Amino acid sequence: MSDLDKELEQAVAAIDVPAPAARREPASPPPRRKGNVGLLIGLLVVSAAILSLLFFSFDKGSAYAKDVSDLLREKDKYSGSDRSVRVQGALVKGTLVRRDQPCEYRFQIKTKGDVLPVRYAQCIVPDTFRDMPGMDVMVTAEGKLDSAGNFEASNIFAKCPSKYEMKEMQKGGAKAPHVSQMAQAL
């Protein structure tokens, strides 16, 4: 062995290296971050604000769906108010009339024997909104009831029969309401 190796051996022996100590567990858990609790509180506040906005503004923006009988029974509640209402019923045969100047449609809808006159002051109607012989056309009109009991519609929707209902109706000889008269002749 060389002198250098002996010196190194003596130096290592002179160093008192303690044996590795067992790892100590902390006395108390580390403090929790408050960011998660703050985030949760913030989300709850935002959720509550959105829900309250929906609930309190829902009354003014909602449209109540009624059939003709119910609307006429509650006529005092809805007539002359700013509240929009949806009314639905069957188109009374022969009452659909279009006027060109000013452009508007007038018709009547009924349920359970009660009839409601409707005025729709626009030129464009759905394709399925036709007075078809031998077929009941279900109509939903959205608008306001005036004090005289007439309904001023701002939107109208006509229910188109499903393809299964149409197959059954075609077996009986009925035509689809959205097919034009010219197409039916072909």
Helices and strands as residue ranges (DSSP letters): H 3-14, H 35-61, E 64-67, H 68-73, H 75-78, E 85-91, E 97-99, E 104-111, E 114-120, E 138-145, E 151-159, H 163-171, H 181-185
